[in-house]
Amino acid sequence: MPTHPPLPRRQYIAEQRARALAALSFSGGTLGPANKRPRQILPPSSPRLPSNPPSSDRSSERAYIARATDVILGRYQVKAGIGFGTYGTVVRAEDKITGTAVAIKLLHRDEDLAPHALVEQRMYEKLLAGCNPRVRLFAQVLGGGMYDGFHCIVFELCSCTLFDVLQGYSGLVPLPARHIVEIAYQLISGVEYLHSLNIAHTDIKLDNIALRQHDTVKLRWLDPSTGFQEQRVLVKAQICILDLGTAIELQGRGVAHGLIGARGYRAPEVALGLPWTMNVDNFSIGCVVSELYLGRSLFDCEIESEREYLAAIDNLLGPFPEDFARAVERKYPGNFEFDGRVTVNYPAPGAQAEEEYADAMRRLERVQPLAALVHDHNLMDLIRQLLSLNPTNRSALDVVVKHKFFDTMTRLTWK
């Protein structure tokens, strides 16, 4: 799959904001899980001009819009917008008491979204109650409450997300091998702590992993073919895991149902409509680590259906294990074909209007086997354990965190 150049930042902001606003308008404010990969959506950072003061009546607004005159919870002066997505708006603000910068998440005004604020608050309370130092791998919650009808949560302000890094906005790509090891170790350790509390994150992706600091140094090296090269490298590859608003506390047998996560990080059992467990997070982590190594997304963001997504997984990681595929076929027939090799049934034989599948087939042709792209043997073994297509064979994170891939770390700079 060729590497696509990043969009110009202004074009990216405009397109993503338009898509999000269209989704709000189309759904009447009730937003289900997005079929396409959710991406960070950045509204304009410039507040409205004082010469055109906003109306104080916000009863008709579904989504919060950042305004320079706003003081949230009587304490936090809004400075700029940071993100705008499916569930809420994130703004940067200044604490008028301490002078520190914070991030505030304001959920869209919608009855169906209100529980997300309570879920996120409860999950962070459970993290703190665990009295584990790994809680520092998550964004710190500083407070919360209601502001003009919007549920809001105040967080520490982290730096850019890993999605921003891979889009090239930070000038850090390609990441050095050392940073890939450290980020992968922190991510696995943090989510493993969640799992020890019987909590599944369900939405691990590049957008939900941020760098705590963005301090960099500039390195130069001699490339025999092109001469001296310059690269910016992070001083510390410290991360914080974001967004527990869709986290689920699993009870009983630890099995759940339903569509979760972002396509492109979604485990195959979820795409197949099967029951799933906490190790759906393991699959998402495997996707993130692979993308950090490759410097690009594993899956095309234009994938249009779960079946096409399964076919892309088949090309990237397949074939699916025969015993797993036959078990799925007995319950949900029509997903797989068995003709010497297990293949995903896409497009279905005899499908009408085959030209409708032309774009999808071109996308699938560009998917190369991951084993041909990852040249680090230990890393590939780690990824295989995380991305096992049969969820019962997927290694638990308390095992993965001890993988020999992490033996290269001489000290843990994130502690």
N, C-alpha and C positions, 0 to 999 in steps of 0.2 A: 504494500500500500504506500503510495508516494506521500511524502510529507507536504502538507498544504501550508503555504505561507500564512502567517497570522493576518487577520483583517486589520486595516487601520483602526486605531482605537475609537475615533469618533464614529466611523461607520458601524463598528461593532456595538457601541453603546446605543446608537439610534435603532439598529435592527432588533436588538434584544429587548429594548424597552417597548418597541412597537408590538412585538410578539406577546410580551407579558400583559400589556394592556388589552390586547385583542382577546387573550384568554379570559381575562376578568370580565370583559363585556359579553363574550359568548356564553360563559357559564352562569351568568347572573350572580356571580360572587361565590358560587359553590365550586371549588376547585378540587378535582380528584387528582390522583397521581398522573404526572405528565407522561405521555407515551414517548416523547422524544427526550433526549438527554437534557435535563435542566442545566442551564448555565447561569453563571453570575450575570446579573443584569444591572448595569450601572446607569442611574439617572444622572442628569446634569448636576455637576457639583456646585454650580453657582446658584445661590438662593435668589428668590424674586427680588427685584429692585424695590427699595423703599418708596420710590415714586409711584409704584403700583401696589399698594398694600393689599395683602390677601384678606378675604372675608374671614371673620371669626367663626362663622357658622360652617361646621364641618359635618353636619348630620348626614349629608348626601354623599360624602366621600367614602369609598370602599377601601382605598389604599391611602396611606399617609404620604404626603408630599413635603419634602424638607423646605422649611422657611426660616430665614435668618432671624425672624422675630420670636421664634418659638423657644420657650424654656420648659423642657419636659420635666415633670415631677417637681417643678419649682426650683430646680437645681442645675439642670444640664442644658447649656446654651447650644442650640443646633448650629453646626458649622458647615456641613456639607453632606450630600448623599453618598453612601458607599455601595449599597446593593439594593436591587429590587427584584423580587422573585415570586414564586408561586404562593408562598405563605405570608410574606411580609416585606417591609421596607427596613433597611438598615442604614442608620445615619451615624456620622461622626459628630460628637458633641464635646463640649468642655465643661468639666465640673467647676461651677462657679465658686465652690468652697475651697477645693484643693488645687485648682488650676490644671489638673491632669486631663488628658484626652481619653474618651471612652467611646465604645460602640453601643448603640441602642437599637434593638430589634423591635419594631412595632408591627404586630400582626394586622393583616387586613381586617377591616371591620366586617365580620361575617360570623353568624352563629355557629356554623360548621367548623370554623377555624379556632374559635375560642378555646376549646379543650387543649390545643397545642401549647398554649402558654402554660397551662397547669401541668401538662405532661413534662415540658422542659424543666419547669421549676422543681417538680418532684424528682426527676432523674438527677439533677444536680445535687439535690439534698441527699439522695442515696449515695452519690459519689463521695460527698464529704463525710457522710456517716461511716463509710468504709475505712476511714483513717489510714489511707494508703498513700505513700508519696507519689504514686502515679497519677493522682488527681491533678498534678501540675501539668500533665499532658493535655488537659482540657482547658478551654477558655474559662477564666474566672468570672463568676457571676457576682456583680456588685450591688444589685438591687432590682426592683421591679415595681409594677403598679399599673394604674390606668391613667391615660392622658387623652382627653377629648374623645373618649369612647374607644381608644385603641389600647389593647393589651401591650405592654412594653416590658422588655427585660434589658437591664444594663449589664454590659460585659466589659472586661478589659479590652483595650484596642490592640489587636494583633496587626501584623504587617500584611503583605499581599498573600493571596492564596497560591497553592501549587498550580492551580489552573492558570492564574496570571503568569506564573513562571514559565510554564510550557507554551503559553501563547507568545512569549518573547517580550512581554512588556517590561520585564525586570532586567533583561540582559544577562541572565544567569544560565541560559541553555547553551551547550550541554552541561548538565550537572556532573561534577567530578564523582568518581566511584565512591570516594569516602562519604560524600553527602548522601548518596543513594543508600548506602549501608545504614547510616545513622538515622535517616528519615524512616526507612523501613522498620528498623528496630523500635523506634519510638511509637510508630503507628501500631505495630503488632502488640507492643507492651500495653498501650493505652486501651485498645479494644479488648485485649485479653482481660484487663481489669474489669471492663464492662461485663464481659461474659462471666466472670467470677461472681458477679452480682445478679446473674440471670437476666441481664439486659442485652438486647440486640440493638445495635445502632440503626441498622436497616438502610442507611443512606450514606455510606462511605464513598466518597468521590473526591476528585482533586479540588472541587469548589469548597469542600467542607474541611479542608486541611490548610491551616495558615502558618506562615512563618512568624515566630515571635519577634524576631529582629530582622532588619534588612541591611545590617552593616556589611559592607563588602570591601575587599581588597582587589587590586588589579594585578594580575600576573601576566608575564610575557614569556613565551617560549619560542624556540626556533623550529619551524617546520621546514624540512629540507626542500619540499616542493613549492612552498608558497612564501617562505621567509618568516619573519617574526609575526607571531599572533598574540593578540591580547584577549584576556578573558576576565570577567568579574566573578569572584568567588565569595560565597558567604563566609563571614568570620565564624559564625556559629549556625549550624543547621538545626536550630531548635524549632519544634512545631507545636501547635495546639490544635486539638480536634474540636470542630465546631458543630453546632446544630444538633441538639438532642430532642428536637421537637417531634420527630417521628420515631424516636426510640420506643421499643416495646419491651415490657417486663414479662418474660415468659414464665408461665406457671405450669404445675403438673408435670407432664412429660416433656415440656419445653418445645411443643410443636404448635405452629401457627399456620394460618391460611391467608390468602389474599395477595394482591399485587403490591409490591414495595420497591423502593429504590429507583434509581435512574437507569434507564436502558443504556447499556454500555458498561454498567457495573453490576447488572442484575444477574443473579445466579440462575443457571438453566432450569432448576426445579421450580423457581418462581415463574419463569417465562412459560413453563409447561402447565402451570396451574396446580402443581403438586403441593402438599404440605411441606413446610420448611422449618428449619431450626436456626439456632444462632450462627451456624457456620456459613450462612449466606454472607455474613460480613467477611469471612475468610476469602471468599471468591472476589468480593469487591476490593479487598486489600491486594490480592494478586494482580488485579487489573491496574491498580494505582502504581504498584511497584514496577510492573512491566512498562507502564507509560513513562515513569521517571527514567528508566534505562533507555527507552527508545526515543524519548523526547517528543512524543506525539501520542495521539489517541489510538487506542486499539481498534475501535469500531467507528465506522462512518456515522456521523450524527444525523444523516438523512435516512437511516434505516426506518422503514415505515410500519413494520409489524413484528409481533413476537416470533412468528415463524421465520421471517427473514433474519431476525437476530439469532435464532437458533442455528440457521444455516451458516451464518458468519462465525459463530462459535465453533461449529463443526469444521470449517475451513481452517480456523486459527488453532484449535486445540484437539480436534477430533482424531479418529472417529469416536463417537459415543460408545461406551462399553456395551456389549451385546446384551448381557444380563439386565442391565439397567434399562436399555431401550425396549426390550421385550416386556419387562414389567410395566413400563409406561404404556405400551401398546395395548396390554390387556385391560388397562383402566381407561385410557384415552386413545383409542385407535386413530390412525391417520397421521401420526407425527413422524414415524420413521419407516424406512424401507430396508429390507434385508435381501441383498443380492450379492452375496460374497463379502460385502462390507456394509456396515451400518451407515446409512446416510439419512439426513433430514429430508423429509418429503416436502421439498420446496423447489419450484412451484408444483402444485399438485398435478398429477398426470391428467391430461385432457382439459387443462384449465382454458377457459375461453379468453379471447383477446390476449394472446401471449405478449403482444407489444406492451401491455401494461406492466409486464415484468422486466422489460428491457433495462431500465435504469437499475433495478435491483440486481439483475444478473451481472451488470457491469461492476456494481459495487462489490459483489461477492468475488468476482474474478480478481479484484485487487487485493484481497485478503491473503496474505502469505502465512504459512505455518510459523508459529511463534518460535519453535525450536530452531528454525533457520535464521532467526533474527537476533536471538540472545546467545552470545558467544561465551558468556561466563558460565562454566559448568555448575558451580555451586549455586549461583543465582537461578539458573534454569531448574535445578532440583528443588529449590525453595518455591519457585513459582508453580511447578507441577503439583507440589503438595497443597498449595493454596487454591489452585484452579482445577482440582479434580472434578471431572464432569459428573461422576457419581458422588452425591453428597455424603454417602456413608463411608467413602474412602478419603474424604477431605480431612487433613490433619488438623487437630485442635491447636489453638494458638499457644497454649502453654507448652506444647511440643515444638511448634514452629519457632518460637522465640529462642530456643536453644540450638537452632540449626547452625551448622559449621560455617555458613555464609557470614555469620556475624563474628567469627573468630578474628577477623581482621581489625576489629575495634580494639584499640589499646586502652582507651578510657572513654567514659560516657560524659560528654560535654554538656548534656541536657540536664544533668542532676544538679 
